[in-house]
Amino acid sequence: MLLVESLLLKALAIPLLARIAWLDFTTQKIANRDVLLLLCLGAGSLFLLLLRSGSWWEMGLSAAAGLVLFFALFPFWLLRKIGAGDVKLMAVVPFLTGGNDLVVFSVLLLVFALITAAAMKNPFLLPAGAFRIYVQHLDRKGVVPFGVPISVAAICTIAFVIYKALLIATSSGILDQLN
């Protein structure tokens, strides 16, 4: 049953990540409360997997990756190249995705960051006029809502992790034992 609860905590993070993406897009702010809640959901999910497997590897890898990301991005915040909320969100993502799936998150983040940069530099490729005006406004201000690609990449990675866990659980008969 610990696998189900762990996956449920990961699934609960998806709407919160969507909320963070929307608020970062509209207000360019990521609330500490939301990041802390994500940290609790991710750490709780990893702790449940720890209880199931008895191995600290996933928790340790996630904590180490979170610290590395925080300290690697902190100088960019000092130089005002990235927002503090973005730095904190990036530090929490390894707890949500798990340390073993950080490569998937990194590739997705690269793809979504490139899409975001292209949309910011070429707003005329976008369909709606009001959206174009808003993106042009963001471009003039020099602000890029980096929480959006972080959140979308995290949502896609969590969905992949849940799918992978359910596929493994179904093929090994774990879900049949729960019924």
N, C-alpha and C positions, 0 to 999 in steps of 0.2 A: 504493500500500500504506500510505502514511502516514495516510490517512483511517481505514483499518481499525484500525490500532494506536491512533490517537487515540480512536476510539469504544470500543475495548477498555479503555483506561485509564479512560474515563468509566464504563463498565459495572462495572469493578472497584470504583468508589467506592460503588456502590449498596449492597452488603452491609455495607460499613463505616459508611455513613450509617444503615442499619437498626440496627446494633450501637450506634451512638452514641445513637440515639433510645431504644432499650431501656434502656441504662445510665443515661441521663439521667432516664428515667421512674422507674426503680427506685432509683437512688442519688443523683439530683440532682447528678451529676458528669460532666464531659466531660474525658477525658484529653487532655493536651497531645500525647501520642504519636499519638492518633487524628487530631487536627486537623492535625498536621504531615504525617502520611501522606496525608490528603486534599489538603493543599496540594501535595505532591509529585505526586500523581496528576493533579490539575487543571493544575498548571503544565506537567507533562510532556505532557499532552494538548494544551494550547494551543501548546506549543513544536513539537509535531509538525505542527499545523495551520499554524504560522508557517513551517516549512520547506516545507510544501506550497504555500502561497500567496505567500510572500515578503513578507507585510505584517505589520508589528508592531502594527497597529491593535487586534486582538482582545486581544493580550497587554497592551498599554498600557491599554486600557479596563478590563480585568479588574483590573489592579494599582491603577489609580486608584479604581475602585469599592470594592475591598477596603480601601484606606486611608481613603476617605471613611466607609465603614461602621464601621471600627474607631474612628476619632476621633469619629464622631457618637455611638456607643454607649458609649464609654469613660466619659463623665460619669455615665451611668446606672449603670455598675458602681460608680463611686465613691460614688454615693448608695444603693447596695445595692438597686437596683430590678431589676437583671438580673445574672446570674452571669458570671464572667470567661470560662468555657468557652463560653457563649452568644455573647459578644462576639467571641471568636476564631473560633468556627464561622461566624458571619455574615461575618467578614472574609475567610474562605477560600472561601465559596460562589461569589463571582464567578469564581474560577479554575475551579471545577467546571462551572458553567453556561455560562461564556463571557459576555463583556460584552454581546453583542447579545441575549441571552435573559434579561437581568435583569428585564425587564418581566414576562415570564411567571412568573419566580420570585416577584417582588413580589406579583403578584395571588394566586398560590397560597398564599404565606405569609400574606397577609391573611385568606384564607378559612380556612386551617387554624388560625391564631391565634384567630380568632373562634370556631371550633368548640371549641378547647381552653378558651377563656375560658368558653364556655357550659357545657362539661362540668364545669369547676371550680366554677362558681356554682350549677349545678343537677345535682348528682350523682345525684339520684333519677330522672333521665331515662335513666340508664345501666342496662343489663340485669342484670348480676351483682351480688349482694350484697357480695361481698368487694371487688369493684372500687369499689363505692360507698363502702365504709368507707375504702379507701385514698385515694380522691380527697377525701373529707371530711377525712382526716388531713392531706393536703397543703394543703387550704384553710385548716385551723386553723393550720398552721405558716406560712402566708402564702407558700408556695413554689409556683411554677408551673414545670414542666419545659419551658421554652421551646425546648430543643433538639429536642423531639419535632416541633413544627410546622415548625421550620427544616429538619430532616432530611427530613420527609415532602415538604415543598415542593421541596426540592432533588432528591429521588428522582424526583418527578413531572416536574420540569423536565429532568433528565438523560434520562429516558425519552422525553420530547418531542423533545429535541435529537437523540437517537439515531434516533428514528423519522423526523424531518425529514431528517437526513443520509442515511439509507438510502433514503428516498423520492426525494430528489434524485439520489442516486447511481444508483438503479435506472432512473429516467426518462431520465437523461443517458447511460446505457450504461457508466458507470465500472465497475460491478461485473462487467459482461460482459467488459470488457477484462482484469480480474484473473483470470478463469477460463481 
